[in-house]
Amino acid sequence: MDIFSVENKHIVITGASSGFGHHFAGVLAARGARVVLGARRTEKVQARVDELNAAGGQARGVALDVNDAASVDAFLAAAEDAFGPIDVVINNAGVEAGAKTYLTIDESDWDYVLDTNLKAPWFMGKRYTERVIASGQGGGNIVNIASITAYRTIKGQFPYAVSKAAMVKATEVMALEAARYGIRVNALAPGYILTDVSRTLLESERSQTFVKGIPMRRYGEFEDLDGALLLLTSDASRWMTGSTIVVDGGHICGEL
Ligand SMILES: NC(=O)c1ccc[n+]([C@@H]2O[C@H](COP(=O)([O-])OP(=O)(O)OC[C@H]3O[C@@H](n4cnc5c(N)ncnc54)[C@H](OP(=O)(O)O)[C@@H]3O)[C@@H](O)[C@H]2O)c1
């Protein structure tokens, strides 16, 4: 028996129109999971869904704005209509505010980043838990996508780093409170991988020196996250809750 199997698991992924979410959907669908992809750019979501279904997967796309309560409710309802009770929610949608410090962000930057990266995963988790309790399905699983900025400091990613550090704490507290409903809550904290979220830094002049701070001397690739993704979404992690797994080529233990 493959303890990392996700076959037939119903897994919903926020922010699946690009980057990690787009990749995660492919990894999980290829292993037999039934996946529901949500994001605002519905044409990108639909293109990915078509690709996954053409490859023999079971995928659906649903418009989702994680900052809109009605949209979150509609997303969860549409996912259940498609594939029944949801086994796993991956809170992956996230944004950054550009290369700004605590001094140069304004209130709208703060709200934009904190609402999407912190408030929305909490709200999604709350609504999901309510549905798990109401349906009597007997359990569930939430995977939050955090970041190594939760653990180390870097100039110019102020609200982003704050949101991810708080997400790690939210993961722990939610794990504590959700256990009685049979729901596990864990997080994955990736290091730097080139996507729209990391582009400002990774395509800057600073990038060549920055990479030298990574003990394994390279930025990540999407596939580097697959092991942790399959661990957290499968029953292989059945006695894990409140944990955050760092996958970063050793970046957070790079020498000072
Ligand atoms: N790349 C890295 O180095 C890195 C490292 C650590 C952690 N992360 C985290 O990984 C996650 C995915 O980011 P990424 O790197 O893959 O960047 P990305 O390609 O920009 O993906 C971000 C996703 O979030 C979605 N999103 C943003 N706001 C949303 C909203 N209001 N409602 C629904 N979806 C929304 C976007 O979709 P739409 O615009 O279509 O809505 C997009 O699909 C983020 O939480 C990020 O913080 C990234």
The ligand as an SDF file (V2000), in Angstrom:
LIG
                    3D

 48 52  0  0  0  0  0  0  0  0999 V2000
    7.3690   31.6930   -5.3280 N   0  0  0  0  0  0  0  0  0  0  0  0
    7.9910   31.6300   -4.1690 C   0  0  0  0  0  0  0  0  0  0  0  0
    9.2240   31.7440   -4.0890 O   0  0  0  0  0  0  0  0  0  0  0  0
    7.1910   31.3660   -2.9180 C   0  0  0  0  0  0  0  0  0  0  0  0
    7.8920   30.9950   -1.7720 C   0  0  0  0  0  0  0  0  0  0  0  0
    7.1810   30.7270   -0.6100 C   0  0  0  0  0  0  0  0  0  0  0  0
    5.8040   30.8100   -0.6080 C   0  0  0  0  0  0  0  0  0  0  0  0
    5.1300   31.1860   -1.7470 N   0  0  0  0  0  0  0  0  0  0  0  0
    3.6630   31.2250   -1.6800 C   0  0  0  0  0  0  0  0  0  0  0  0
    3.1280   30.3300   -2.6290 O   0  0  0  0  0  0  0  0  0  0  0  0
    1.7890   30.7220   -2.9160 C   0  0  0  0  0  0  0  0  0  0  0  0
    1.5830   30.7150   -4.4170 C   0  0  0  0  0  0  0  0  0  0  0  0
    2.3370   31.7690   -4.9960 O   0  0  0  0  0  0  0  0  0  0  0  0
    3.1760   31.5880   -6.3260 P   0  0  0  0  0  0  0  0  0  0  0  0
    4.5920   31.7840   -5.9740 O   0  0  0  0  0  0  0  0  0  0  0  0
    2.7580   30.3570   -7.0200 O   0  0  0  0  0  0  0  0  0  0  0  0
    2.7460   32.9050   -7.1340 O   0  0  0  0  0  0  0  0  0  0  0  0
    1.6730   33.1610   -8.2900 P   0  0  0  0  0  0  0  0  0  0  0  0
    2.0410   32.4080   -9.5110 O   0  0  0  0  0  0  0  0  0  0  0  0
    1.5340   34.6360   -8.3850 O   0  0  0  0  0  0  0  0  0  0  0  0
    0.3440   32.5240   -7.7050 O   0  0  0  0  0  0  0  0  0  0  0  0
   -0.4870   33.2150   -6.8160 C   0  0  0  0  0  0  0  0  0  0  0  0
   -1.8820   32.6860   -7.0040 C   0  0  0  0  0  0  0  0  0  0  0  0
   -2.7290   33.3060   -6.0420 O   0  0  0  0  0  0  0  0  0  0  0  0
   -3.9240   33.6450   -6.6930 C   0  0  0  0  0  0  0  0  0  0  0  0
   -4.5990   34.7390   -6.0050 N   0  0  0  0  0  0  0  0  0  0  0  0
   -4.1050   35.9380   -5.6270 C   0  0  0  0  0  0  0  0  0  0  0  0
   -5.0740   36.6830   -5.0680 N   0  0  0  0  0  0  0  0  0  0  0  0
   -6.2020   35.9210   -5.0880 C   0  0  0  0  0  0  0  0  0  0  0  0
   -7.5280   36.1400   -4.6730 C   0  0  0  0  0  0  0  0  0  0  0  0
   -7.9430   37.3050   -4.1230 N   0  0  0  0  0  0  0  0  0  0  0  0
   -8.4330   35.1400   -4.8520 N   0  0  0  0  0  0  0  0  0  0  0  0
   -8.0610   33.9720   -5.4090 C   0  0  0  0  0  0  0  0  0  0  0  0
   -6.8260   33.7110   -5.8360 N   0  0  0  0  0  0  0  0  0  0  0  0
   -5.9010   34.6820   -5.6790 C   0  0  0  0  0  0  0  0  0  0  0  0
   -3.5200   34.0210   -8.1060 C   0  0  0  0  0  0  0  0  0  0  0  0
   -4.6160   33.8000   -8.9840 O   0  0  0  0  0  0  0  0  0  0  0  0
   -5.5340   34.9640   -9.6710 P   0  0  0  0  0  0  0  0  0  0  0  0
   -4.6760   36.1820   -9.8030 O   0  0  0  0  0  0  0  0  0  0  0  0
   -5.9330   34.3370  -10.9610 O   0  0  0  0  0  0  0  0  0  0  0  0
   -6.6740   35.1270   -8.7360 O   0  0  0  0  0  0  0  0  0  0  0  0
   -2.4460   32.9960   -8.3770 C   0  0  0  0  0  0  0  0  0  0  0  0
   -3.0010   31.8110   -8.9150 O   0  0  0  0  0  0  0  0  0  0  0  0
    1.5980   32.0900   -2.2800 C   0  0  0  0  0  0  0  0  0  0  0  0
    0.9050   31.9500   -1.0560 O   0  0  0  0  0  0  0  0  0  0  0  0
    3.0190   32.5570   -2.0210 C   0  0  0  0  0  0  0  0  0  0  0  0
    3.0990   33.4650   -0.9780 O   0  0  0  0  0  0  0  0  0  0  0  0
    5.8040   31.4510   -2.8940 C   0  0  0  0  0  0  0  0  0  0  0  0
  1  2  1  0
  2  3  2  0
  2  4  1  0
  4  5  1  0
  4 48  2  0
  5  6  2  0
  6  7  1  0
  7  8  2  0
  8  9  1  0
  8 48  1  0
  9 10  1  0
  9 46  1  0
 10 11  1  0
 11 12  1  0
 11 44  1  0
 12 13  1  0
 13 14  1  0
 14 15  2  0
 14 16  1  0
 14 17  1  0
 17 18  1  0
 18 19  2  0
 18 20  1  0
 18 21  1  0
 21 22  1  0
 22 23  1  0
 23 24  1  0
 23 42  1  0
 24 25  1  0
 25 26  1  0
 25 36  1  0
 26 27  1  0
 26 35  1  0
 27 28  2  0
 28 29  1  0
 29 30  1  0
 29 35  2  0
 30 31  1  0
 30 32  2  0
 32 33  1  0
 33 34  2  0
 34 35  1  0
 36 37  1  0
 36 42  1  0
 37 38  1  0
 38 39  2  0
 38 40  1  0
 38 41  1  0
 42 43  1  0
 44 45  1  0
 44 46  1  0
 46 47  1  0
M  CHG  2   8   1  16  -1
M  END
$$$$
